[in-house]
Amino acid sequence: MRIANFGTEEWLNKWETSATFDISQSSISPMTMNEALSLDGKGGEDFYKILDQQKMNYGWIEGSPDFKQEVSNLYQDISPDNILQTNGATGANHLALYALIEPGDHIISEYPSYQQLYDIPKSLGAHVDYWHIHEDQNWYPDIDELKSLMRPDTKMICLNNANNPTGTLLDETFLKQVVELAKQSGAYVLVDEVYLPLVHSEEFVSIVDLYDKGIATNSLSKTYSMPGIRVGWTASNTAVADLLRKYRDYTMICCGVFNDAMAVYILKHRDQVLDRNRKLVLNNLKIYKDWIASEPRASVVMPQAVSTSFPKLDIPEDIETFCIRLLKEQGVLLVPGTRFDMPGHVRLGYCADESTLREGLNRLSTFMRQYD
């Protein structure tokens, strides 16, 4: 099997540990264990009582009943039986694609988005057509372009909602148009939904609540600020879940007793986590907007209160060279847009802690003054 290098992950693997001011990440500032366990007002006392009684065996293979129930509560009518725990949303995407895509299948993938959604199907021998997003349309793809790409044998449409790297949310009206087109060929619609908007969340709707052949992937890594436990999931109809089970046995055994217990704990305190993160996002978004307004060499289609953004930088230099020099000279880490096949842009994660964001933006501006 041949597969392209994973551009973003390759970049972060090389550079993130040397950053002093990391404003490249797409997670909302991760919680410490102390902060997470303070959510119950008891410093995690009840959590540790439960954990102390647990044997460190494999645990629940597909996720514990409590985990499946908590996740199913996030959807309108998805049975807990149809929730499968995975190693993050990355594992969920891989599982769905590995299970459903065969050589010769026709796939349509939003582009650019999370690279798994087009390069894994290619590696499996599928023919992948790109459904391009457009900066002058607020990073939306054009529904007419999707119509032109659809074929009678289209097997799957892959989306990232909200989009990584742009932070653009596809609303319910638009998704319903996608579903109507998917029905023409009976195509699955796979949507990576790890970025929940924290303002006007009612504008977000999961694909599994719109379409029987929709498959939602998600995790606790981005919106829930717990990437360290590597817990994600798939949500789907019964037939798809049963198929995924077979392939899941080849890709993983379990996420582990501790990780499952922590995932359940976070989901049970979901409202508190989202309240914490909503305040952080709105505060940092104002800082970011003010910076954009005052920085003549940066412009952006603002994200919709999700944790990632994709500004354009007006600099007379190759963007990767710029980002490497910025890191080495100022300690500031960004992901160059070339890692999404979009030179001239950078992924800027404005949901770091406030002090990191402020200093990172200040140093970025200072660095860009060399071109004035």
Disulfide bonds with the S-S distance in Angstrom:
none
